[in-house]
Amino acid sequence: MSLLSIRERGVLRVDPSQILFLIGDTGTVGVVKSLQNQTLFIGTPDEDEVVMFLEEDDLFVISAFGKGPEVEKGIKCMSYLLREMASPIIVLGENHPTSQRLKMVVAVGSQVRLDCNIIPGTHPEQDILCSCESLSGVQIKSTPQGVEIEGNLLVKMEKI
């Protein structure tokens, strides 16, 4: 797989069998399409549950705090758990000690903004996701043709 450079904005075709990786200095983000209309449950710190109704063009965005083949394999596994197994998402309380031990965090929806200035795993809003500093500010949007990326970064696409 070759790396592509996005400068400011680009739309990339992503078919259902592919995963898009955004490559940062110290982190990696994986993006896959939902593929189908489905329901996803989000457990919140106040012992509530939010139900999201996803459409086939919605995105699963997985941010991992690391780089390399093992991290990408983990992101692929998480995308399988979310997409194929409808695994729920858990949101931790703001001062929960586990948030400092998370290796990956997830956001789901039609658009997601990456931000390095939030605590991983503590945001029930699905339009913001913790990332490494070099990917902070990147915007990811679903389009019928694929995925639109705003930012200055390297990307690569692979089969899942």
Secondary structure, DSSP 8 states (H G I E B T S, - for coil): ---EEEEEEEEEE--TTEEEEEE-SS-EEEEEE--S-EEEEEE-TTS-EEEEEE-TT-EEEEEESS-SHHHHHHHHHHHHHHHTT---EE---TT-GGGGG-SEEEEEESEEEEESSS-TT----TTEEE--GGGTT-EEEEETTEEEEEEEEEEEEEE-
